[in-house]
């Protein structure tokens, strides 16, 4: 039996509407996925920024501590030189044997 033209056009219309509805659904899903990706990228960038700031602060604190230690060591060396220079010469060094 041959199908009537009205049935074929109705079937074609239904299929076209299904394809259109599915395309719209995929478009909505793609948009949601894009928004989710953008949200994750923004969170990742914020996290990276915080971690970078913490790293830079730690490096600055470490550099300051190293500077203080070097300064303290230089001061200790200078004080040792001054103590050594202010000591009177011992008799052993003054009188050769």
C-alpha positions in Angstrom: 0.0 0.0 0.0 1.2 3.5 -0.8 1.2 6.1 1.8 -0.9 9.1 1.3 0.9 12.4 0.6 -0.7 14.1 3.6 0.8 11.4 5.9 4.2 11.8 4.3 4.2 15.5 4.7 2.9 15.2 8.3 5.7 12.6 9.0 8.3 14.9 7.4 7.0 17.8 9.5 7.2 15.8 12.7 10.8 14.6 11.9 11.8 18.2 11.1 10.4 19.4 14.4 12.2 16.6 16.3 15.5 17.5 14.6 14.9 21.2 15.4 14.1 20.4 19.1 17.1 18.2 19.4 19.3 20.9 17.8 18.0 23.5 20.3 18.6 21.1 23.2 22.2 20.5 22.1 22.7 24.2 21.7 21.5 24.8 25.3 23.7 22.0 26.6 26.7 23.5 24.7 26.0 26.9 26.2 25.7 25.4 29.7 29.0 23.5 29.2 30.7 26.7 28.0 29.4 28.7 31.0 30.6 25.9 33.3 34.0 25.9 31.7 34.3 29.7 32.0 33.4 29.5 35.7 36.1 26.9 36.3 38.6 28.9 34.4 37.8 32.0 36.4 38.1 30.0 39.7 41.5 28.6 38.5 42.8 32.0 37.6 41.8 33.3 41.0 43.4 30.4 42.8 46.6 30.9 40.7 46.6 34.6 41.6 46.3 33.8 45.3 49.1 31.2 45.2 51.3 33.5 43.2 50.8 36.3 45.8 51.6 33.9 48.6 54.7 32.7 46.8 56.0 36.2 46.2 55.3 37.2 49.8 57.2 34.1 51.1 60.1 34.9 48.7 60.2 38.5 50.0 60.2 37.3 53.6 62.9 34.7 52.9 65.0 37.4 51.2 64.6 39.8 54.2 65.5 37.0 56.6 68.6 36.2 54.6 69.6 39.9 54.5 69.1 40.1 58.3 71.2 37.0 58.9 74.0 38.3 56.6 73.9 41.6 58.4 74.1 39.9 61.8 77.0 37.7 60.6 78.9 40.7 59.2 78.4 42.5 62.5 79.7 39.5 64.5 82.7 39.3 62.3 83.4 43.0 62.7 83.0 42.7 66.5 85.4 39.7 66.6 88.0 41.7 64.6 87.7 44.7 67.0 88.1 42.4 70.0 91.1 40.8 68.5 92.6 44.1 67.6 92.0 45.6 71.1 93.7 42.6 72.9 97.2 43.3 74.1 99.8 41.2 72.5 100.7 38.1 74.5 104.1 37.6 75.9 104.7 34.5 73.8 104.3 36.5 70.7 106.3 39.4 72.0 109.3 37.4 73.2 110.7 35.0 70.6 112.2 31.8 72.1 
